[in-house]
Each structure stands twice: as structure tokens, then as C-alpha cells.
């Protein structure tokens, strides 16, 4: 069983990961966080990224023909942000926000590893 702390630790082990925040999308509150939150703390991070996730999910142009949004990628000049919605039997819709350093990270590998970790977290939550 991976658990939340184990999940965050494994995400931070992905090359280039600088910070991770697990967010309750229903309330916009940070559930847990790890890494360096230099520009904003995990609570500001949770509130701001919840607004982004809600805006994307509410946009009809981005979720057509029953295609559910599961991941949002924001790519900047110094790094990239992955916002991944967590599948599973949760009271609200959980998502993670992971910030990666552009030079030390690899977007494709980060996405692959992150999906595996989050799938394992969702399976553990479903079995509980």
C-alpha cells in the first residue's frame, strides 16, 4: 500500500521534480505537499491550481464527446507543471500539481512515472 506520504515521496523521486501538492478539488485545499514551494506555499498553490482545473473542466471546447480531461500541462521557460486528476473512489475530485525543472526533467518520462504512481494510489484507495 503506497499511501499519501509514500505517493508524494515517489513523485519527488521523479527526475526534475521540485514540488508536489495533493489538492482536494472540491474545496481547493492542500491535503499534503512535499518539495520546495519557493514562490507560493502549498495552500496558495492549491487554491490557484484549483481555479485552473475548474476552468478547464468547465470548458466545453476542452471536453467534447464525453472525453474527460485527466491531465493539464503548463509549459514555461524554466519548467513545466503537470496537473493530474486522480482516479478512484474519493469523496471529492483529487488532483496533484507537480512542478518540474525544465533542465533536469523529461516531460515524457515524468508523465509516464506520474501516471503509474497515481494509478497505484487510486488502486490502494479503491481496495480500502
DSSP file (Angstrom, degrees, kcal/mol; ACC not computed):
  #  RESIDUE AA STRUCTURE BP1 BP2  ACC     N-H-->O    O-->H-N    N-H-->O    O-->H-N    TCO  KAPPA ALPHA  PHI   PSI    X-CA   Y-CA   Z-CA
    1    1 A X              0   0    0      0, 0.0   120,-0.1     0, 0.0     5,-0.0   0.000 360.0 360.0 360.0 126.9    0.0    0.0    0.0
    2    2 A X     >  -     0   0    0    118,-0.2     4,-0.6   115,-0.1     5,-0.2   0.905 360.0-169.1 -80.8 -43.6    1.5    3.3   -1.1
    3    3 A X  H  >  -     0   0    0      3,-0.2     4,-2.1     2,-0.1     5,-0.1   0.173  41.9 -76.3  68.7 166.4   -0.4    5.9    1.0
    4    4 A X  H  > S+     0   0    0      2,-0.2     4,-2.6     1,-0.2     5,-0.2   0.931 130.3  47.7 -66.6 -47.1   -0.3    9.6    0.5
    5    5 A X  H  > S+     0   0    0      1,-0.2     4,-2.3     2,-0.2    -1,-0.2   0.913 114.1  47.5 -62.4 -42.3    3.2   10.2    2.0
    6    6 A X  H  X S+     0   0    0     -4,-0.6     4,-2.4     2,-0.2    -1,-0.2   0.880 110.6  53.1 -64.4 -38.0    4.7    7.4    0.0
    7    7 A X  H  X S+     0   0    0     -4,-2.1     4,-2.2     2,-0.2    -2,-0.2   0.943 110.6  45.8 -61.3 -49.0    3.0    8.7   -3.1
    8    8 A X  H  X S+     0   0    0     -4,-2.6     4,-2.4     1,-0.2    -2,-0.2   0.889 112.1  51.7 -64.2 -38.9    4.4   12.2   -2.6
    9    9 A X  H  X S+     0   0    0     -4,-2.3     4,-1.0    -5,-0.2    -1,-0.2   0.925 110.6  47.9 -63.6 -43.5    7.9   10.8   -1.9
   10   10 A X  H  < S+     0   0    0     -4,-2.4     4,-0.4     1,-0.2     3,-0.3   0.874 110.5  51.8 -66.0 -36.3    7.8    8.7   -5.0
   11   11 A X  H >< S+     0   0    0     -4,-2.2     3,-1.6     1,-0.2    -1,-0.2   0.919 107.3  52.5 -64.9 -41.8    6.7   11.7   -7.1
   12   12 A X  H 3< S+     0   0    0     -4,-2.4    -1,-0.2     1,-0.3    -2,-0.2   0.709 100.7  63.2 -67.4 -18.1    9.6   13.8   -5.7
   13   13 A X  T 3< S+     0   0    0     -4,-1.0     2,-0.3    -3,-0.3    -1,-0.3   0.578  77.1 106.0 -80.2 -10.1   11.9   11.0   -6.8
   14   14 A X  S X  S-     0   0    0     -3,-1.6     3,-2.3    -4,-0.4    96,-0.1  -0.563  90.8 -97.5 -68.5 129.5   11.0   11.6  -10.4
   15   15 A X  T 3  S+     0   0    0     -2,-0.3    91,-0.5     1,-0.3    -1,-0.1  -0.221 107.3  16.0 -53.5 129.6   14.0   13.4  -12.0
   16   16 A X  T 3  S+     0   0    0      1,-0.3    85,-3.0    89,-0.2    -1,-0.3   0.269  84.4 145.5  92.6 -10.0   13.4   17.2  -12.1
   17   17 A X  E <   +A  100   0A   0     -3,-2.3    -1,-0.3    83,-0.2    83,-0.2  -0.422  16.9 170.5 -65.2 129.1   10.6   17.3   -9.6
   18   18 A X  E     -     0   0A   0     81,-3.4    18,-2.5     1,-0.4     2,-0.3   0.723  62.7  -5.7-108.4 -34.6   10.8   20.4   -7.5
   19   19 A X  E     -AB  99  35A   0     80,-1.3    80,-2.3    16,-0.3    -1,-0.4  -0.990  53.2-163.3-158.7 155.8    7.4   20.3   -5.6
   20   20 A X  E     -AB  98  34A   0     14,-2.4    14,-2.3    -2,-0.3     2,-0.4  -0.996   3.8-172.0-143.0 138.8    4.2   18.4   -5.4
   21   21 A X  E     -AB  97  33A   0     76,-1.9    76,-2.3    -2,-0.3     2,-0.6  -0.996  14.4-149.4-131.9 127.9    0.9   19.3   -3.9
   22   22 A X  E     -AB  96  32A   0     10,-2.9     9,-3.4    -2,-0.4    10,-1.2  -0.869  27.8-165.7 -93.7 124.4   -2.1   16.9   -3.4
   23   23 A X  E     -AB  95  30A   0     72,-3.3    72,-2.1    -2,-0.6     2,-0.9  -0.896  27.5-135.0-121.8 139.4   -5.2   19.0   -3.7
   24   24 A X  E >>> -AB  94  29A   0      5,-2.7     4,-3.1    -2,-0.4     5,-0.8  -0.832  21.0-161.8 -85.8 105.5   -8.9   18.4   -2.8
   25   25 A X  T 345S+     0   0    0     68,-2.2    -1,-0.2    -2,-0.9    69,-0.1   0.706  84.0  60.9 -65.6 -20.8  -10.5   19.9   -5.9
   26   26 A X  T 345S+     0   0    0     67,-0.2    -1,-0.2     1,-0.1    68,-0.1   0.894 122.3  19.4 -72.7 -39.4  -13.9   20.2   -4.2
   27   27 A X  T <45S-     0   0    0     -3,-0.5    -2,-0.2     2,-0.2    -1,-0.1   0.663  96.3-126.7-103.7 -20.7  -12.6   22.6   -1.5
   28   28 A X  T  <5 +     0   0    0     -4,-3.1     2,-0.3     1,-0.3    -3,-0.2   0.672  63.3 137.4  79.6  17.4   -9.4   23.9   -3.1
   29   29 A X  E   < -B   24   0A   0     -5,-0.8    -5,-2.7    17,-0.1     2,-0.4  -0.733  59.0-113.9-101.0 146.6   -7.4   22.9    0.0
   30   30 A X  E     -B   23   0A   0     -2,-0.3    -7,-0.2    -7,-0.2     3,-0.1  -0.614  25.0-175.2 -74.4 130.1   -4.0   21.3    0.1
   31   31 A X  E     -     0   0A   0     -9,-3.4     2,-0.3     1,-0.4    -8,-0.2   0.838  69.5 -16.8 -90.2 -42.2   -4.2   17.8    1.6
   32   32 A X  E     -B   22   0A   0    -10,-1.2   -10,-2.9    10,-0.1    -1,-0.4  -0.979  62.6-170.3-159.2 158.5   -0.4   17.2    1.5
   33   33 A X  E     -B   21   0A   0     -2,-0.3     2,-0.3   -12,-0.2   -12,-0.2  -0.985   4.0-176.5-152.7 159.6    2.7   18.6    0.0
   34   34 A X  E     +B   20   0A   0    -14,-2.3   -14,-2.4    -2,-0.3     2,-0.1  -0.972  46.0  34.0-151.8 159.5    6.4   17.9   -0.5
   35   35 A X  E    S-B   19   0A   0     -2,-0.3     2,-0.7   -16,-0.2   -16,-0.3  -0.395  97.3 -31.5  92.1-168.7    9.4   19.7   -2.0
   36   36 A X        -     0   0    0    -18,-2.5     2,-0.9    -2,-0.1     3,-0.2  -0.805  43.0-173.3 -94.9 115.9   10.3   23.3   -2.3
   37   37 A X        +     0   0    0     -2,-0.7     5,-0.1     1,-0.2   -18,-0.1  -0.695  23.3 158.9-103.9  75.9    7.4   25.7   -2.6
   38   38 A X        +     0   0    0     -2,-0.9    -1,-0.2     1,-0.1     3,-0.1   0.924  67.9  33.4 -70.4 -48.2    9.6   28.8   -3.3
   39   39 A X  S    S+     0   0    0      1,-0.2     2,-0.3    -3,-0.2    -1,-0.1   0.905 132.1   6.7 -81.2 -42.2    7.2   31.2   -5.0
   40   40 A X  S    S-     0   0    0      3,-0.0    -1,-0.2     4,-0.0     2,-0.0  -0.976  79.0-112.7-137.4 151.0    3.9   30.3   -3.2
   41   41 A X     >  -     0   0    0     -2,-0.3     4,-2.5    -3,-0.1     3,-0.2  -0.280  41.5 -96.2 -77.8 173.5    3.2   28.0   -0.3
   42   42 A X  H  > S+     0   0    0      1,-0.2     4,-2.2     2,-0.2     5,-0.1   0.767 122.9  55.1 -64.1 -26.0    1.2   24.8   -0.8
   43   43 A X  H  > S+     0   0    0      2,-0.2     4,-2.1     1,-0.2    -1,-0.2   0.910 110.9  43.1 -75.1 -41.9   -2.0   26.4    0.3
   44   44 A X  H  > S+     0   0    0      2,-0.2     4,-2.6    -3,-0.2     5,-0.2   0.890 113.9  53.7 -65.4 -39.1   -1.8   29.2   -2.3
   45   45 A X  H  X S+     0   0    0     -4,-2.5     4,-2.6     1,-0.2     5,-0.3   0.932 109.2  48.0 -58.3 -48.1   -0.7   26.6   -4.8
   46   46 A X  H  X S+     0   0    0     -4,-2.2     4,-1.8     1,-0.2    -2,-0.2   0.923 113.4  46.5 -61.9 -45.9   -3.8   24.5   -4.1
   47   47 A X  H  X S+     0   0    0     -4,-2.1     4,-1.4     2,-0.2    -1,-0.2   0.927 115.7  44.7 -64.6 -45.2   -6.2   27.4   -4.3
   48   48 A X  H  X S+     0   0    0     -4,-2.6     4,-1.4     1,-0.2    -2,-0.2   0.911 114.7  46.5 -68.5 -42.8   -4.7   28.8   -7.6
   49   49 A X  H  X S+     0   0    0     -4,-2.6     4,-2.7    -5,-0.2    -1,-0.2   0.806 105.6  60.8 -73.0 -26.7   -4.4   25.5   -9.3
   50   50 A X  H  X S+     0   0    0     -4,-1.8     4,-2.8    -5,-0.3     5,-0.2   0.912 103.1  51.9 -61.8 -40.9   -8.0   24.5   -8.3
   51   51 A X  H  X S+     0   0    0     -4,-1.4     4,-2.2     2,-0.2    -2,-0.2   0.908 110.6  48.2 -59.9 -41.6   -9.2   27.6  -10.2
   52   52 A X  H  X S+     0   0    0     -4,-1.4     4,-2.4     2,-0.2    -2,-0.2   0.944 113.1  46.6 -64.2 -48.8   -7.2   26.4  -13.3
   53   53 A X  H  X S+     0   0    0     -4,-2.7     4,-2.7     1,-0.2     5,-0.2   0.924 112.9  49.2 -61.6 -45.4   -8.6   22.8  -13.1
   54   54 A X  H  X S+     0   0    0     -4,-2.8     4,-1.8     1,-0.2    -1,-0.2   0.908 110.9  50.6 -61.2 -41.5  -12.2   24.0  -12.6
   55   55 A X  H  X S+     0   0    0     -4,-2.2     4,-0.5    -5,-0.2    -1,-0.2   0.915 112.8  45.5 -63.7 -43.1  -11.9   26.4  -15.6
   56   56 A X  H >< S+     0   0    0     -4,-2.4     3,-1.0     1,-0.2     6,-0.2   0.927 113.2  49.4 -66.4 -44.4  -10.5   23.6  -17.8
   57   57 A X  H 3< S+     0   0    0     -4,-2.7    -1,-0.2     1,-0.2    -2,-0.2   0.806 111.4  50.1 -66.1 -28.4  -13.2   21.1  -16.7
   58   58 A X  H 3< S+     0   0    0     -4,-1.8     2,-0.7    -5,-0.2    -1,-0.2   0.548  87.0 101.0 -85.4  -7.2  -16.0   23.6  -17.2
   59   59 A X    XX  -     0   0    0     -3,-1.0     3,-1.3    -4,-0.5     4,-0.7  -0.692  58.4-159.8 -84.8 112.8  -14.8   24.5  -20.8
   60   60 A X  G >4 S+     0   0    0     -2,-0.7     3,-0.6     1,-0.3    -1,-0.2   0.808  89.3  61.8 -61.9 -29.1  -16.9   22.7  -23.3
   61   61 A X  G 34 S+     0   0    0      1,-0.2     3,-0.3     2,-0.1    -1,-0.3   0.749 105.6  47.0 -69.1 -22.3  -14.3   23.1  -26.0
   62   62 A X  G <4 S+     0   0    0     -3,-1.3    -1,-0.2    -6,-0.2    -2,-0.2   0.536 115.2  42.9 -98.3  -7.4  -11.8   21.0  -24.0
   63   63 A X  S << S+     0   0    0     -4,-0.7     3,-0.4    -3,-0.6     2,-0.2  -0.582  77.2 159.5-137.4  74.9  -14.1   18.1  -23.1
   64   64 A X    >   +     0   0    0     -3,-0.3     3,-2.0     1,-0.2    -3,-0.1  -0.629  58.2  12.5 -97.7 154.9  -16.1   17.2  -26.1
   65   65 A X  T 3  S-     0   0    0      1,-0.3    -1,-0.2    -2,-0.2     3,-0.1   0.814 131.0 -57.7  53.6  38.2  -17.9   13.9  -26.9
   66   66 A X  T 3  S+     0   0    0     -3,-0.4     2,-0.8     1,-0.2    -1,-0.3   0.620  92.4 150.6  72.9  12.1  -17.6   12.6  -23.4
   67   67 A X    <   -     0   0    0     -3,-2.0     2,-0.2     1,-0.0    -1,-0.2  -0.699  37.6-145.5 -81.0 108.8  -13.8   12.9  -23.4
   68   68 A X        -     0   0    0     -2,-0.8     2,-0.4    -3,-0.1    -5,-0.1  -0.546  10.9-123.8 -78.5 137.5  -12.8   13.5  -19.8
   69   69 A X        +     0   0    0     -2,-0.2     3,-0.1     1,-0.1    -1,-0.1  -0.675  37.8 164.2 -76.0 128.2   -9.8   15.8  -19.1
   70   70 A X        +     0   0    0     -2,-0.4    15,-2.1     1,-0.3     2,-0.3   0.523  60.6  29.9-119.8 -15.0   -7.3   13.8  -16.9
   71   71 A X  E     -C   84   0A   0     13,-0.2     2,-0.4     2,-0.0    -1,-0.3  -0.998  53.9-164.5-151.7 141.2   -4.2   15.9  -17.3
   72   72 A X  E     -C   83   0A   0     11,-2.5    11,-2.8    -2,-0.3     2,-0.5  -0.997  11.2-162.6-126.4 130.8   -3.2   19.6  -17.8
   73   73 A X  E     -C   82   0A   0     -2,-0.4     2,-0.5     9,-0.2     9,-0.2  -0.961   6.2-174.0-116.8 127.7    0.3   20.5  -18.9
   74   74 A X  E     -C   81   0A   0      7,-2.3     7,-3.1    -2,-0.5     2,-0.5  -0.983  10.4-163.8-119.7 119.2    1.6   24.1  -18.5
   75   75 A X  E     +C   80   0A   0     -2,-0.5     5,-0.2     5,-0.2     2,-0.2  -0.906  12.1 174.0-110.9 122.8    5.0   24.6  -20.0
   76   76 A X        -     0   0    0      3,-3.2     3,-0.1    -2,-0.5    -2,-0.0  -0.527  46.9 -95.0-114.5-176.5    7.1   27.6  -19.1
   77   77 A X  S    S+     0   0    0      1,-0.2     3,-0.1    -2,-0.2    -2,-0.0   0.740 122.4  33.6 -74.4 -22.3   10.6   28.8  -19.9
   78   78 A X  S    S-     0   0    0      1,-0.3    24,-2.1    24,-0.1    25,-0.4   0.482 129.5 -34.0-111.1  -5.0   12.1   27.4  -16.7
   79   79 A X  E     - D   0 101A   0     22,-0.3    -3,-3.2    23,-0.2     2,-0.3  -0.988  58.9 -96.9 172.5-173.2   10.0   24.3  -16.2
   80   80 A X  E     -CD  75 100A   0     20,-1.6    20,-3.0    -2,-0.3     2,-0.4  -0.970  16.8-141.5-138.7 152.7    6.6   22.6  -16.5
   81   81 A X  E     -CD  74  99A   0     -7,-3.1    -7,-2.3    -2,-0.3     2,-0.5  -0.935  10.4-160.9-113.6 131.1    3.6   22.0  -14.4
   82   82 A X  E     -CD  73  98A   0     16,-2.6    16,-2.6    -2,-0.4     2,-0.6  -0.968   3.8-171.0-112.4 123.9    1.6   18.7  -14.5
   83   83 A X  E     -CD  72  97A   0    -11,-2.8   -11,-2.5    -2,-0.5     2,-0.5  -0.956  12.9-178.1-112.5 111.2   -1.9   18.8  -13.1
   84   84 A X  E     -CD  71  96A   0     12,-2.1    12,-2.4    -2,-0.6     2,-0.3  -0.945  22.4-137.7-118.2 126.9   -3.2   15.3  -12.9
   85   85 A X  E     - D   0  95A   0    -15,-2.1     2,-0.5    -2,-0.5    10,-0.3  -0.644  25.2-129.1 -78.8 136.3   -6.7   14.3  -11.7
   86   86 A X        -     0   0    0      8,-2.9     8,-0.4    -2,-0.3     4,-0.1  -0.758  16.4-143.8 -92.7 125.4   -6.6   11.2   -9.5
   87   87 A X        +     0   0    0     -2,-0.5     2,-0.2     6,-0.1    -1,-0.0  -0.354  51.5  75.8 -74.9 163.8   -8.9    8.4  -10.4
   88   88 A X  S    S-     0   0    0     -2,-0.1     2,-1.4     2,-0.1    35,-0.1  -0.665  90.2 -47.8 128.0-179.5  -10.5    6.3   -7.7
   89   89 A X  S    S+     0   0    0     33,-0.4     2,-0.3    -2,-0.2    -2,-0.1  -0.646  72.3 148.2 -93.0  79.4  -13.2    6.3   -5.1
   90   90 A X        -     0   0    0     -2,-1.4    -2,-0.1    -4,-0.1    32,-0.0  -0.856  55.1-126.3-113.7 150.2  -12.6    9.7   -3.4
   91   91 A X  S    S+     0   0    0     -2,-0.3     2,-0.2     2,-0.0    -1,-0.1   0.908  97.5  16.9 -60.2 -42.9  -15.3   11.9   -1.8
   92   92 A X  S    S-     0   0    0     -3,-0.0     2,-0.8     0, 0.0    -2,-0.1  -0.611 102.0 -82.6-117.2-179.5  -14.1   14.9   -3.9
   93   93 A X        -     0   0    0     -2,-0.2   -68,-2.2    -8,-0.0     2,-0.2  -0.796  48.2-159.1 -90.7 112.2  -12.0   15.0   -7.0
   94   94 A X  E     +A   24   0A   0     -2,-0.8    -8,-2.9    -8,-0.4     2,-0.3  -0.600  14.1 174.3 -87.7 148.7   -8.4   14.9   -6.0
   95   95 A X  E     -AD  23  85A   0    -72,-2.1   -72,-3.3   -10,-0.3     2,-0.4  -0.983  21.3-135.6-146.5 160.0   -5.6   16.2   -8.2
   96   96 A X  E     -AD  22  84A   0    -12,-2.4   -12,-2.1    -2,-0.3     2,-0.5  -0.912   5.8-155.7-114.8 145.6   -1.8   16.7   -7.9
   97   97 A X  E     -AD  21  83A   0    -76,-2.3   -76,-1.9    -2,-0.4     2,-0.5  -0.983  16.8-176.9-117.1 117.3    0.2   19.6   -9.1
   98   98 A X  E     -AD  20  82A   0    -16,-2.6   -16,-2.6    -2,-0.5     2,-0.5  -0.966  12.8-154.7-118.8 129.7    3.8   18.8   -9.8
   99   99 A X  E     -AD  19  81A   0    -80,-2.3   -81,-3.4    -2,-0.5   -80,-1.3  -0.898  14.9-167.3-102.4 128.3    6.4   21.4  -10.7
  100  100 A X  E     -AD  17  80A   0    -20,-3.0   -20,-1.6    -2,-0.5     2,-0.4  -0.911  23.8-119.5-117.1 143.1    9.4   20.1  -12.7
  101  101 A X  E  >  - D   0  79A   0    -85,-3.0     4,-1.8    -2,-0.4   -22,-0.3  -0.655  21.5-140.1 -75.5 131.7   12.6   21.8  -13.6
  102  102 A X  T  4 S+     0   0    0    -24,-2.1   -23,-0.2    -2,-0.4    -1,-0.1   0.858  97.6  45.4 -65.4 -37.0   13.0   22.0  -17.4
  103  103 A X  T  4 S+     0   0    0    -25,-0.4    -1,-0.2     1,-0.2   -24,-0.1   0.874 120.8  36.1 -76.8 -37.3   16.7   21.2  -17.5
  104  104 A X  T  4 S+     0   0    0    -88,-0.1    -2,-0.2     2,-0.0     2,-0.2   0.651 110.4  71.3 -91.3 -15.8   16.7   18.3  -15.1
  105  105 A X     <  -     0   0    0     -4,-1.8     2,-0.4   -89,-0.2   -89,-0.2  -0.524  62.5-147.9-102.4 167.6   13.3   16.8  -16.1
  106  106 A X     >  -     0   0    0    -91,-0.5     4,-3.0    -2,-0.2     5,-0.2  -0.971  11.4-150.0-133.4 115.5   12.0   15.0  -19.1
  107  107 A X  H  > S+     0   0    0     -2,-0.4     4,-2.5     1,-0.2     5,-0.2   0.892  94.7  47.6 -56.6 -46.4    8.3   15.6  -19.8
  108  108 A X  H  > S+     0   0    0      1,-0.2     4,-2.3     2,-0.2    -1,-0.2   0.937 116.5  42.5 -63.6 -47.1    7.5   12.2  -21.3
  109  109 A X  H  > S+     0   0    0      2,-0.2     4,-2.8     1,-0.2     5,-0.3   0.883 113.0  53.7 -68.0 -37.2    9.2   10.2  -18.6
  110  110 A X  H  X S+     0   0    0     -4,-3.0     4,-2.7     2,-0.2     5,-0.2   0.930 110.6  46.6 -62.1 -44.7    7.7   12.4  -15.9
  111  111 A X  H  X S+     0   0    0     -4,-2.5     4,-2.5    -5,-0.2    -2,-0.2   0.930 113.3  49.1 -62.1 -45.8    4.2   11.9  -17.3
  112  112 A X  H  X S+     0   0    0     -4,-2.3     4,-1.8    -5,-0.2    -2,-0.2   0.940 115.6  42.2 -60.1 -50.0    4.8    8.1  -17.5
  113  113 A X  H  X S+     0   0    0     -4,-2.8     4,-2.2     1,-0.2    -1,-0.2   0.902 113.8  52.1 -66.7 -40.7    6.1    7.8  -14.0
  114  114 A X  H  X S+     0   0    0     -4,-2.7     4,-2.6    -5,-0.3     5,-0.2   0.915 107.5  51.8 -63.1 -43.2    3.5   10.1  -12.5
  115  115 A X  H  X S+     0   0    0     -4,-2.5     4,-2.4    -5,-0.2    -1,-0.2   0.914 110.0  50.2 -59.4 -43.0    0.6    8.1  -14.1
  116  116 A X  H  X S+     0   0    0     -4,-1.8     4,-1.8     2,-0.2    -1,-0.2   0.912 112.0  46.6 -62.1 -43.7    2.0    4.9  -12.7
  117  117 A X  H  X S+     0   0    0     -4,-2.2     4,-2.0     1,-0.2    -2,-0.2   0.921 114.5  46.6 -65.6 -44.5    2.3    6.3   -9.2
  118  118 A X  H  X S+     0   0    0     -4,-2.6     4,-2.4     1,-0.2    -2,-0.2   0.855 109.3  54.3 -69.6 -34.3   -1.2    7.9   -9.3
  119  119 A X  H  X S+     0   0    0     -4,-2.4     4,-2.2    -5,-0.2    -1,-0.2   0.901 109.0  49.3 -62.5 -40.1   -2.8    4.7  -10.6
  120  120 A X  H  X S+     0   0    0     -4,-1.8     4,-2.3     2,-0.2  -118,-0.2   0.898 110.3  50.4 -66.2 -40.4   -1.2    2.8   -7.7
  121  121 A X  H  X S+     0   0    0     -4,-2.0     4,-2.1     1,-0.2    -2,-0.2   0.915 111.2  48.8 -62.3 -43.1   -2.6    5.4   -5.2
  122  122 A X  H  X S+     0   0    0     -4,-2.4     4,-2.0     2,-0.2   -33,-0.4   0.891 110.4  50.8 -65.2 -40.1   -6.1    5.1   -6.8
  123  123 A X  H  X S+     0   0    0     -4,-2.2     4,-1.9     1,-0.2    -1,-0.2   0.916 110.3  49.6 -63.6 -42.7   -6.0    1.3   -6.6
  124  124 A X  H  X S+     0   0    0     -4,-2.3     4,-1.2     1,-0.2    -2,-0.2   0.890 111.3  48.9 -63.2 -39.5   -5.0    1.4   -3.0
  125  125 A X  H  < S+     0   0    0     -4,-2.1    -1,-0.2     1,-0.2    -2,-0.2   0.862 110.0  52.0 -68.2 -35.5   -7.8    3.8   -2.2
  126  126 A X  H  < S+     0   0    0     -4,-2.0    -1,-0.2     1,-0.2    -2,-0.2   0.859 109.4  49.5 -68.6 -35.0  -10.3    1.6   -4.0
  127  127 A X  H  <        0   0    0     -4,-1.9    -1,-0.2     1,-0.2    -2,-0.2   0.742 360.0 360.0 -76.4 -23.2   -9.2   -1.5   -2.0
  128  128 A X     <        0   0    0     -4,-1.2    -1,-0.2    -5,-0.1    -2,-0.1   0.493 360.0 360.0 -70.4 360.0   -9.5    0.3    1.3
